[in-house]
Amino acid sequence: SAALSGALAACCALYLLLGCLAASYFGPDTAPLVTLNFELFTGGAPAGTARPLWARVVAGWVTLLPLLTTTAAFPLFNGVLAANLVHALPPKLATPTVAAALCALPPLL
């Protein structure tokens, strides 16, 4: 219980810190999805010069991070939803495989 409370407090504090820092740095032009603000990250390169390769790699990684984390979590979400759905299916279709397929197909279409 104490470990869970500490973990939640730490996560909350980090999210608040990162949100405040992003809002103060990007100002009113902060994109709704904060990682999109890094799309044009220059790595400190002067205006009019080419961005260093490392800056383009960092910008690409940060921009794609939400896609990667959501895609990685999809099997977990699908498994939980299928475990709940299997009890609501007609007896003839109430198998974990059918439930998983029914849950996985709509997002893929």
N, C-alpha and C positions, 0 to 999 in steps of 0.2 A: 504494500500500500504506500509506504513512504517512498520507495523507489519509483513507483508509477507517478506519484505526485511530483517528485523531483524531475523526472523525465518530461512530464507535461509542462512544468514551469520553465525548464530549460528551453524546450522547443518554442514555447510561447514567447519567451524573452528574445530568442534568436530571430524569430519571424518579425517581431516588433522592431528590433534593431535593424534588420535588413530592409524592412519596409520604410522605416523613417529615413535611413541613409539613401535609399533609392529616390524617395520623394524629395529629399532635400537636394540631391545632386541633379536629378533630371527636371525638377520643378513641375510646372503645369503641363509640360509636354511628356510626362511619364505615360508610356503605353499601358493599357489595361493588363496586358500580360508582360510583366516586368522584363522578362528575358528578351523581348523584342527590342528593348532599348539598346541592346548590345550588338544589333545587326551591323551597325556601321562603326564598331569599335576600331579605333586607329592605333591603339597601343602607344599613344603619345607622339605619333609621327606628325610633323608639321603639315599644315593644310597645303594641299597641292602636290604632296609627295605620295609615293606609293606606300600602301600599308605593308608593314613587315609580314612575312609569312606566319609567324607565330601569332600575330594579332588577328589574322584571318581565321586561323585554326581555333583560337579562343572564341571569337565571335560566332563561328559556326557551331562549336560545341555548346555554348551557352544558349544559342537560339534553338537548337534541336533537343536540348535537355528535357523539356516537358513532353515531347513526343516519345522519347526513349523511356522515360519513367512510366508514362501511361501505358505504353505498349508492353512493358515488362510486367505491369500489374494486371493486365487483362486476363491472363489465365487464373489468377487468384480471384478476381471479381467473378469470372465466369463459373468457377468451381463453387463459390458460395451461393451464387444465384441458382445454379443447377441443383444444389443440395436442398434448397428450399422449394424449388419448382417440382421436383420429383414427387413430392407428396400431394401436389395439386393436380397431377396428370391422371387421366383415366388409367385404370389398372393395366390395360393392354400396352400402354406406352410408358408406364412408370418404371423406366430403367435409368440409371445414371448417364448412360451414353446418349439416350434420346434427350434427356433434360439438358445435358451439356451442349448438344447440337442445337437445340431450340434456343438456348441462351447465346450461343456464339454466332449464329447466322445473322441476326438482324444488324449488329454493328458492322459486320463485314459487307453487308449489301449496301 
